[in-house]
Amino acid sequence: MANKIQVAISCVSALNLLIFIISALFQKFEKGPTISSTCDFSHAAVACDTETCSLVGRDILKDGGSAVDAAIATLLCIGVVHPQSTGLGGGAIFTIYENPGTVKVINARESVPKMYRRDLLKECTNDYSSLKGPQWIGVPGLIRGMEKAHSLYGRLPWEKLFEPAIKLAKEGVNVSEILSWYLNSPNLKNAVETSPLCHSGVLCDENETVLKTGDKMRAIALAQTMQIIAEKGASAFYNGSVTKTFIQDIQQNGGGITADDLESYRVQVTGVMKAQVGEYTMYMPPPPAGAALVSFVLNVMKGYNTNFQSVQGDQKLLTYHRYIEALKFANGQKKQIRDPEFNGWNDILRLISDEFADFVREMISPSETHPLPYYNITPGPSSDRPGTTHVAVIAEDGSVVSVTSTINDIFGSMVFSESTGVILNNQLTDFCGRAESINAGEKPPSSTSPVVLFSQSRNEILVIGGAGGSTITTSVVSAIMNYLWWGKNLTSAVGTPLVYVDSKNRLHVEENDFFKSIKENLKKFGHTFMDTLLFENAVNAISKKGNCINAVSDPRGKEKPAGY
């Protein structure tokens, strides 16, 4: 009898243990992300698309700099190491978080010059080369944005933040694989080799052939410009010793920006928009940033009560079909992403509302897709291009910066100021397909989504954003869903193969076994697939829970974050 009781107790204990384990797993996947058993860092971290610059930001933090100080130094570094993506001739949008009650946005997006061509939008085409050139240059805002951020949140001296980038520009850096890939790609090689970018010796060797991986790249004129700005402040660029030659270079290349455009440029300091993503509050910049599209897609998917089980077994087909349909509706809403100073707030507030997400879910069929007009698709070419970079920073005091900076296309407008070493943006192409008219001073729409998510109940913060132009929305949404809802750690979430829906609602997929298992059924639903050789997106993210920090630089770029 005693043995039977002992066996019964053992069975009950085993059953309770099994129930406990199943319950724990269920809660783990239902309530939030998988928390890594190991921590990358315990104090602070920087994640960007080049390890060299992640280390620059880390060193600024170790020297007592703020999160903003580290972000500025990192961006300046990236402008030297990856000049195809960002630089002094571009702009940026900062989301700066001190605590849940203190979150600000610094909008240093480029703006339309006063002497812009009134028929400019008639030149919007699908032809890649037609979207290059001086007519597309917007008034650069990056340096003014950095100055404003530093005046509000900086700790270290302004000039110290420039030192690493100046040193790299003078001494030279080795050309990275990704920069070499762009320089030697069929679309760009000839364009670079026949431009001042080559003749100046920045991106070409002595034979005027574009550099390749491992070659030394120097930017002496840019180093001199940064030195002047470091010593004299942003005014040297906007109304000082750099301005005259900079404007002369632009105008000699056919651009219409004037000294008055530079002098009158102002950044905007605003509050954030907020959205609930489960237990997390997402803080995001308002338009012209594109974070509202990220919020919209998450809002649609949240209404399906998506969780770990949603991407298992038979459910994964329906989940991804719904996700793809939500991305198509997001494409149809891109026209709502406009500068609210000129276009108001009504449309954007509707876009991020629960009511609109409910309406869209009712329009999503469970097993079929629809023609383009059904989604109110935005006509024309993709609204922005892949010349972008994102930096995520968490400082030791808990403050964070999520900042996306861009010159828009790869090497921007291809207009190069030889006297200053600055590559100019082609930001005005972002109006193509989204606007019927533009205004002097208006900031172009964008997909940039530098966001911060915070959960009081989980004591966790997530800093995330992406590069890659119109792929930013899908890459940031994918990383957030995989991390918060689908049970992946941060590295796996960022590295999850993507599905991207282009402006014609065609699917581009990073193939893996997961997508292969549902691809044929998605075709039966009516989805059209296109071959994709390279995804030009990069998500960089940092999470902090208690004293445990995990940082990820997108594994597609083969680079690393840094911290301590």
C-alpha positions in Angstrom: 0.0 0.0 0.0 2.8 2.4 1.0 4.5 1.7 -2.4 1.3 2.5 -4.3 0.9 5.8 -2.4 4.6 6.6 -3.1 4.1 5.8 -6.8 0.9 7.9 -6.8 2.7 10.8 -5.2 5.6 10.5 -7.6 3.1 10.5 -10.6 1.4 13.6 -9.2 4.7 15.3 -8.7 5.8 14.5 -12.2 2.5 15.7 -13.5 2.7 18.9 -11.6 6.3 19.4 -12.8 5.1 18.8 -16.4 2.2 21.3 -16.0 4.7 23.8 -14.5 7.1 23.5 -17.4 4.3 23.7 -20.0 2.8 26.7 -18.2 6.2 28.4 -18.0 6.7 27.9 -21.7 3.2 29.1 -22.5 3.7 32.3 -20.5 7.1 32.8 -22.0 5.8 32.8 -25.6 2.5 34.5 -24.8 3.7 37.4 -22.8 6.9 38.6 -24.3 10.3 38.0 -25.8 12.7 35.2 -25.0 15.3 36.7 -22.6 18.8 35.6 -23.4 20.5 33.6 -20.6 23.6 35.6 -21.4 24.2 39.3 -21.6 26.4 41.0 -24.1 27.1 44.0 -21.8 26.0 45.3 -18.4 26.6 49.0 -18.6 26.1 50.6 -22.1 26.1 49.7 -25.8 26.2 51.1 -29.3 24.9 49.3 -32.4 25.4 50.5 -35.9 26.3 49.1 -39.3 30.0 49.2 -38.9 32.0 47.8 -35.9 34.6 50.6 -36.3 32.0 53.2 -35.5 30.3 51.1 -32.8 33.6 51.2 -31.0 33.9 54.9 -31.5 30.5 55.4 -29.8 31.4 53.0 -27.0 34.6 54.9 -26.3 32.7 58.2 -26.0 30.4 56.5 -23.5 33.3 55.2 -21.5 34.8 58.7 -21.4 31.6 60.0 -19.7 29.7 61.0 -22.7 25.9 61.0 -22.9 23.9 58.8 -25.3 23.6 61.8 -27.6 27.3 62.3 -27.5 27.9 58.7 -28.6 25.3 58.9 -31.3 26.8 62.1 -32.8 30.4 60.6 -32.8 29.1 57.4 -34.3 27.2 59.2 -37.1 30.2 61.3 -38.0 32.3 58.1 -38.1 29.8 56.3 -40.4 29.9 59.3 -42.7 33.6 58.5 -43.2 33.5 54.7 -43.3 30.2 54.4 -45.2 29.9 57.6 -47.3 27.3 55.9 -49.5 24.8 56.0 -46.6 25.1 59.2 -44.7 27.2 62.3 -44.2 27.2 66.1 -43.6 25.2 66.6 -46.8 22.2 64.7 -45.5 19.8 64.8 -42.5 18.6 62.8 -39.5 15.8 62.2 -37.1 16.6 61.6 -33.5 14.3 59.9 -30.9 15.9 60.7 -27.5 14.6 58.9 -24.4 15.5 59.9 -20.8 12.6 58.2 -19.0 9.0 57.3 -19.9 7.9 60.9 -19.3 10.7 62.6 -21.1 11.0 61.5 -24.8 11.8 64.1 -27.5 12.3 64.1 -31.3 14.8 66.2 -33.1 13.8 66.5 -36.7 16.8 67.4 -38.8 15.4 66.1 -42.0 16.5 68.0 -45.2 14.1 70.6 -46.5 13.0 72.0 -49.9 15.1 75.0 -51.0 13.4 78.3 -51.8 14.5 78.2 -55.5 13.3 74.6 -56.2 12.0 73.8 -59.7 8.2 74.1 -59.8 7.9 71.3 -62.3 10.2 69.0 -60.4 7.7 66.2 -59.8 7.2 65.8 -63.5 10.7 64.2 -63.5 9.7 61.4 -61.2 10.2 58.1 -63.1 11.2 54.5 -62.4 14.5 55.2 -64.1 17.3 55.0 -61.5 19.6 57.5 -63.2 16.9 60.2 -63.5 16.6 60.4 -59.8 20.2 61.5 -59.5 21.4 65.1 -60.1 21.4 68.5 -58.5 17.7 69.2 -58.9 16.9 66.7 -56.2 19.2 68.2 -53.5 17.5 69.2 -50.2 18.9 71.7 -47.7 21.1 69.5 -45.4 20.1 69.3 -41.8 22.4 66.8 -40.1 24.9 69.3 -38.5 22.2 71.6 -37.2 20.4 68.5 -35.8 23.6 67.3 -34.1 24.2 70.8 -32.7 20.7 71.0 -31.2 20.9 67.5 -29.7 24.3 68.3 -28.2 23.0 71.6 -26.7 20.2 69.8 -25.0 21.8 66.5 -24.0 25.5 66.7 -24.6 28.1 66.3 -21.8 31.5 66.1 -23.6 32.9 69.1 -25.5 31.5 69.4 -29.0 35.0 69.2 -30.6 35.8 66.0 -28.9 33.0 64.2 -30.7 34.6 65.0 -34.0 38.1 63.7 -33.2 37.6 60.0 -34.1 36.0 60.8 -37.5 38.6 63.4 -38.3 41.4 61.0 -37.6 39.8 58.2 -39.7 39.3 60.6 -42.6 42.9 61.8 -42.5 44.6 58.5 -41.9 42.2 56.5 -44.0 40.0 53.5 -43.5 39.8 50.1 -45.3 37.0 49.9 -47.8 34.3 47.6 -46.3 32.7 44.7 -48.3 29.4 46.5 -48.5 30.9 49.8 -49.8 33.0 47.8 -52.3 29.9 46.0 -53.5 28.1 49.3 -54.2 31.2 50.8 -55.9 31.6 47.8 -58.2 27.9 47.3 -58.9 26.9 47.7 -62.6 24.5 50.6 -61.8 27.2 52.7 -59.9 30.7 51.8 -61.1 30.6 53.9 -64.3 28.7 56.7 -62.6 31.3 57.0 -59.8 34.3 56.7 -62.2 33.0 59.6 -64.3 32.2 61.9 -61.4 34.1 64.2 -59.1 33.8 61.4 -56.4 36.5 59.6 -58.5 38.5 62.6 -59.8 39.0 63.8 -56.2 40.6 60.6 -55.3 38.1 59.7 -52.5 36.6 56.6 -54.0 39.0 55.8 -56.7 42.7 54.8 -57.0 45.4 56.6 -59.0 44.1 55.0 -62.2 40.6 56.4 -61.5 39.2 53.0 -60.9 36.8 52.5 -58.0 38.3 51.1 -54.8 37.7 47.5 -53.7 37.5 45.7 -50.4 40.5 46.4 -48.2 41.8 49.4 -50.2 42.6 52.5 -48.2 40.1 55.3 -48.5 41.0 58.8 -47.3 38.8 62.0 -47.2 41.2 64.9 -46.6 38.8 67.7 -47.6 36.1 66.2 -45.4 38.5 66.0 -42.5 39.3 69.7 -42.9 35.6 70.6 -43.0 34.9 68.6 -39.9 37.8 70.3 -38.1 36.4 73.7 -38.9 32.9 72.7 -37.6 34.5 71.1 -34.5 36.3 74.4 -33.7 33.6 76.9 -34.8 30.3 75.0 -34.4 27.5 74.4 -36.9 27.4 78.1 -37.9 30.6 77.6 -39.8 28.7 75.3 -42.2 25.4 77.2 -42.3 26.6 80.8 -42.2 30.4 80.9 -41.9 33.7 80.1 -43.5 32.6 76.8 -45.1 29.3 78.2 -46.6 30.6 80.2 -49.6 32.7 77.5 -51.2 30.1 74.8 -50.4 27.3 76.8 -52.1 29.6 77.6 -55.1 30.3 73.8 -55.6 26.5 73.1 -55.5 25.6 75.8 -57.9 28.5 75.0 -60.3 27.0 71.5 -60.5 23.6 72.9 -61.3 22.0 72.9 -57.9 19.7 75.7 -56.7 20.5 75.8 -52.9 21.6 79.3 -51.8 23.4 80.7 -48.8 20.1 82.0 -47.6 18.7 78.4 -47.6 21.5 77.3 -45.3 21.3 80.2 -43.0 17.5 80.0 -42.6 17.5 76.2 -42.0 16.0 75.2 -38.6 15.6 71.9 -36.9 12.3 71.0 -35.1 12.2 69.7 -31.5 8.9 68.0 -30.9 7.2 65.4 -28.7 6.7 61.8 -29.8 3.7 59.8 -30.9 2.9 56.8 -28.8 1.3 53.4 -29.5 0.7 50.4 -27.3 2.3 47.2 -28.5 1.2 44.6 -25.9 2.9 45.4 -22.7 5.2 47.9 -24.4 4.7 51.6 -25.2 6.3 52.5 -28.5 7.7 56.0 -28.7 8.1 57.2 -32.3 8.8 60.3 -34.3 5.9 62.0 -36.1 6.0 62.5 -39.9 7.9 63.1 -42.0 9.4 60.0 -40.4 7.7 56.8 -41.4 7.4 55.2 -38.0 3.6 55.6 -38.2 3.6 52.8 -40.8 5.4 50.5 -38.4 2.8 51.3 -35.8 0.0 50.7 -38.3 1.3 47.2 -39.3 1.9 46.2 -35.6 -1.6 47.5 -34.8 -3.2 45.3 -37.4 -1.2 42.2 -36.4 -1.9 42.9 -32.7 -5.6 42.6 -33.3 -5.1 38.9 -34.4 -3.7 38.2 -30.9 -0.5 37.0 -32.6 1.9 35.0 -30.4 4.4 32.2 -30.6 1.8 29.7 -31.7 0.9 31.9 -34.6 4.0 30.9 -36.5 3.8 27.2 -35.7 2.3 24.4 -37.8 -0.7 25.2 -39.9 -1.1 28.7 -38.4 2.0 30.2 -39.9 0.5 30.3 -43.4 -2.4 32.4 -42.2 -0.2 34.6 -40.0 2.2 35.4 -42.9 -0.7 35.9 -45.3 -2.2 38.5 -42.9 1.2 40.1 -42.4 1.8 40.4 -46.1 -1.7 41.9 -46.6 -1.0 44.4 -43.8 2.2 45.5 -45.6 0.2 46.0 -48.8 -2.2 48.3 -47.0 0.8 50.1 -45.5 2.1 50.7 -49.0 -1.4 52.2 -49.8 -1.0 54.6 -46.9 2.4 56.0 -47.7 0.8 59.2 -49.1 -0.3 60.0 -45.5 3.4 60.4 -44.4 3.8 64.1 -45.1 5.3 67.0 -43.2 2.4 68.0 -40.8 3.6 71.6 -40.8 2.2 71.8 -44.4 -0.3 69.0 -44.5 -1.9 68.8 -41.0 -2.4 65.9 -38.6 -5.8 64.3 -39.4 -4.7 61.7 -41.8 -1.7 60.5 -39.7 -3.8 60.3 -36.5 -6.3 58.2 -38.4 -3.5 55.9 -39.6 -2.3 55.0 -36.1 -5.7 54.6 -34.6 -7.2 51.3 -33.4 -10.3 52.0 -35.4 -8.4 52.1 -38.7 -6.6 48.9 -37.8 -9.9 47.2 -37.1 -11.2 48.5 -40.5 -8.2 47.0 -42.3 -8.5 43.7 -40.6 -12.0 43.4 -41.9 -10.7 43.9 -45.4 -8.1 41.2 -45.1 -9.5 38.0 -46.6 -8.2 34.7 -45.0 -7.2 33.0 -48.2 -6.9 35.4 -51.1 -5.3 38.6 -52.2 -6.6 41.5 -54.3 -5.8 43.9 -57.2 -3.7 47.0 -56.5 -6.5 49.5 -56.2 -8.0 47.5 -53.3 -5.1 48.7 -51.2 -5.1 52.2 -52.4 -1.6 51.6 -53.5 0.8 54.6 -53.8 1.7 55.0 -57.5 5.1 55.6 -58.9 8.6 54.5 -57.8 9.6 53.6 -54.3 9.5 56.7 -52.2 12.9 56.5 -50.7 16.1 54.7 -51.4 18.7 52.6 -49.5 21.3 55.3 -48.7 20.6 55.2 -45.0 22.1 54.3 -41.6 20.7 53.7 -38.1 22.4 54.0 -34.7 21.1 52.7 -31.4 22.6 53.8 -28.1 22.0 52.9 -24.5 24.1 54.9 -22.0 25.0 53.8 -18.5 22.4 56.2 -17.0 19.6 54.5 -18.9 19.1 57.2 -21.4 18.8 56.1 -25.1 19.1 57.4 -28.6 17.5 55.9 -31.7 18.6 57.9 -34.7 18.3 57.3 -38.5 20.4 59.4 -40.8 20.5 59.5 -44.6 21.5 61.1 -47.9 18.6 59.1 -49.4 20.0 57.2 -52.3 23.4 55.4 -52.5 25.8 58.4 -52.7 22.8 60.7 -52.7 22.5 62.9 -55.7 26.0 62.0 -56.9 26.8 65.7 -56.5 30.1 66.1 -54.7 31.5 69.3 -53.1 35.2 69.0 -53.8 36.1 71.9 -51.6 34.4 70.5 -48.5 34.4 66.7 -49.2 30.6 66.6 -48.7 28.4 64.3 -50.8 24.9 65.9 -51.3 21.6 64.1 -50.8 18.9 63.6 -53.3 16.1 63.8 -50.7 13.6 65.6 -52.9 13.0 62.3 -54.8 11.1 61.2 -51.7 8.1 63.3 -52.9 7.8 61.1 -56.0 4.7 59.0 -55.8 3.6 60.7 -52.6 2.8 64.3 -53.5 1.2 66.3 -56.2 2.9 69.5 -55.1 5.7 70.6 -52.7 6.5 73.7 -50.8 9.7 75.6 -50.0 10.8 74.6 -46.5 8.8 71.3 -46.5 10.6 68.2 -45.2 10.2 65.2 -47.5 8.4 62.1 -46.4 10.5 59.1 -45.3 10.4 55.5 -44.1 12.9 56.2 -41.3 11.6 54.7 -38.1 13.9 55.3 -35.1 11.7 54.0 -32.3 12.0 53.1 -28.6 9.8 50.6 -26.8 9.5 50.5 -23.0 7.7 48.1 -20.7 7.2 49.1 -17.1 6.0 45.7 -16.1 8.9 43.9 -17.7 11.4 46.6 -16.8 12.8 46.4 -20.3 13.6 48.9 -23.0 14.2 48.2 -26.7 15.9 50.7 -29.0 15.5 49.8 -32.7 15.5 51.2 -36.2 16.7 50.4 -39.7 18.3 51.4 -42.9 17.2 50.4 -46.4 14.8 53.0 -47.6 11.4 51.5 -48.3 12.4 48.2 -46.7 12.7 49.8 -43.3 9.1 49.3 -42.4 9.1 45.6 -43.0 12.5 45.0 -41.4 11.7 46.9 -38.3 8.2 45.4 -37.9 9.7 41.9 -38.5 12.3 42.3 -35.8 9.8 43.7 -33.3 7.2 40.9 -33.9 9.8 38.2 -33.8 11.2 39.6 -30.5 8.1 40.6 -28.6 5.6 38.0 -29.9 7.2 35.1 -31.7 9.7 33.9 -29.0 13.1 34.8 -30.6 16.0 36.4 -28.9 17.2 39.8 -30.3 19.9 38.4 -32.5 17.6 35.9 -34.1 14.7 38.4 -34.4 16.9 40.9 -36.3 18.3 38.2 -38.5 15.0 36.6 -39.4 14.6 36.3 -43.2 12.4 39.0 -44.5 9.4 39.3 -46.8 9.2 42.7 -48.5 6.3 44.0 -50.5 7.3 46.4 -53.2 5.2 49.3 -54.6 3.5 46.9 -57.1 2.6 44.5 -54.3 5.1 41.9 -55.5 6.8 39.8 -52.8 10.6 39.7 -52.3 11.7 37.0 -49.9 14.9 36.0 -48.2 14.6 32.3 -48.9 14.9 29.8 -46.1 13.1 26.5 -45.1 10.4 28.5 -43.3 9.3 30.4 -46.3 9.8 27.4 -48.6 7.2 25.6 -46.6 4.5 28.3 -47.2 5.5 29.8 -50.5 3.4 27.6 -52.8 0.3 28.1 -50.7 0.9 31.9 -50.7 1.0 31.7 -54.5 -2.3 29.9 -54.5 -3.7 32.8 -52.5 -2.7 35.1 -55.3 0.6 36.5 -54.1 3.3 37.2 -56.7 6.9 36.5 -56.0 10.0 38.2 -57.5 13.6 37.1 -57.4 15.7 39.2 -55.0 19.5 39.2 -55.2 20.2 41.4 -52.2 18.2 42.9 -49.4 19.7 46.4 -48.7 18.2 46.7 -45.3 20.0 46.7 -41.9 18.3 46.7 -38.5 20.4 47.7 -35.5 18.9 47.2 -32.0 19.7 47.1 -28.3 17.6 45.7 -25.5 18.1 46.3 -21.8 16.4 44.4 -19.0 17.7 45.3 -15.6 21.4 45.2 -16.0 21.4 42.8 -18.9 22.1 44.5 -22.3 22.0 42.7 -25.6 23.0 44.5 -28.7 22.7 43.5 -32.4 24.1 45.0 -35.6 22.3 43.4 -38.4 24.1 40.1 -39.2 23.5 40.6 -42.9 26.2 43.3 -42.8 28.7 41.1 -40.9 29.4 43.9 -38.5 29.3 44.1 -34.7 28.0 46.3 -31.9 30.2 47.5 -29.0 29.7 48.1 -25.3 31.0 47.4 -21.8 
